[in-house]
Amino acid sequence: MRFKRSPSQVLGSKLFARRDVNSRLTIDQAMDRGAFLGRLWAHFGPAQQRDGGFEYTLLDKETSMSFTAYSGPRGPSYGGELEQRQALMRVVEALEQVLDDTKPVDCAIEYAADAEYGGGKWVLGCRDGRSFDVPDRRNRRAPGHIERRHRAR
């Protein structure tokens, strides 16, 4: 495969939303964080956590260019160095073609939502071809539960 995980981090900024580099996607498909994660996970394994979502640092073996495929609160995107934006567009378009041909795998990642998006811990992923992005309800007490403390006599 043309792409692999990169051992180094990429410093940069958002260069493209998915729809910018893949006009075949509907708006709903382009914004589907769980399906994006499931397709990337199928090729590159578990994601790295990032504020509000996940991240993969990838290397294009044909051009030796590194970039990030990630999703934060504003949806699936690609990032990298601004100076490489034009050259990276073709690289990211090639990755999008690979993702178009990929069935999402079952996967999940926990992340912390920003306060402006409700805060708390959330779980994002894909199961049986359906994406999800839900509050993490594990280890929570039932509503109205009152913890009683016993006094030593």
N, C-alpha and C positions, 0 to 999 in steps of 0.2 A: 504494500500500500504506500501511496505517496506521502501520507502524513503520519507523524508519530508524536508522542508526548515529548516535550522539551524539558531537559533537566534544569534549565535556567528560567527565571522570571522575566517577563517583558514589562518594562515601564513604558507607559504611554497613556493614551486616552481612547475613548470610544471613537471608532472610525465608521462603523456601519451597523445599522439594525439589520436583522435577517432579510427583511423585505427589500432593502437597498441592493442586496446582492443576489436575490432569488425572487424574481417577479412571478414565478410559478406558484408561489405560496399565497393563499388567501390571508387576509389580515389576521383572522383567528389562528390559522396555522403558524404564521410568523410570530405570534405572541404566545404560543403554547410552550410554556417553560418546561413542563413535564415531558412532553414529546421530544423537545430539543435535548434535554438531559438523557432520555432513554436512547436516542440515536447516537449521541456522543459516547455514552457509556458502553454501547455495543462495540465500539472500536477501540476506546482508550481506557476502559475500566472506570473505577470510582472517581468522582470529581473531587476537587479541592473545595473547601468551603470558602465563601466570600460573603461580605456584608450583603444581606438580602438575597442570597442565592448560592451560586456555584461558579466554578471557573476551571478551565483547562488551558494550559500553556502548550501550544502545539508548534511543531517544526515542519515546514514543507521541505522534503528532501530534495526536490528538484531545484529550488531556488535558494535553499539554506536560510529562508526567512522565518522568523518566529512571530507568533501573534497569539492573542487570547480569544477563546470562544467562551462566552460567559453569559450568565443571566443574573441580573440584579432586580431591584424593584420595578424598573422600567422595561423589563423584558429581555429576550435573547438578543445578544449583540456580539460584535467582534471588535477587538481593540488592538492597538499597536502604536508604533511610532508615527507621528504625523508626517514626517518626511517620506515615509514608505507607503503612504495611503494609496497612491495610484498603482504601484506595483502589487500591493497586497490585495487590491480589488480582484484581480484575476486569480490569485491564490485562494481567496475565500470563496469565490464563485466555484472553483473546482471542488473545494470541500463541501459546499452546499449540494453539488451534484452527487457526491458520495452519500451525503445524508438523505437526499431524496430517495435513494435506492436502498435505504437501511430501515429495517423494521425495528421500532424501539424495543428495548429489553426491559424486563422488570428491574426497577431500581428505586432507591429513595435516599434522600439526604436531608438532614436537619439543618436549619438555619435560623438565625435571629432576625426578626423583622424590625425595621427601623420604627421608631416611635410614631412617625408621621403616617406609617402604614399599619398601625395598630399594635406594634410591639409584640413581645412574646416569642416563644419558639414555635416554629412551623416545620412541617414535613412536606417536601416537594418530591415528586417522582412520577413513575409510570408503572401500572400493573395491568396485565392482560390487554395491552394496547391502549389503555385509557390513562390520561394524565390526571394528577391530583396535586393540590397545593392547599393543605389544610392545617389548622392549628394542631399542635402536638398535645394531645389529651392524655398521654401516658403519665402515670404516677400523679394524677390529680385526684383530689378528694371530691366526692359527690357534692353538689350544691347543697348548702344548708347543713353540712356536716360540722358538728361541734366537737372539738377535741376535748375530752375530759381528763383532767389531771387528778391523780389520787394523792391525798396527803398521807404522809407517813404518820402512824399513830404511836 
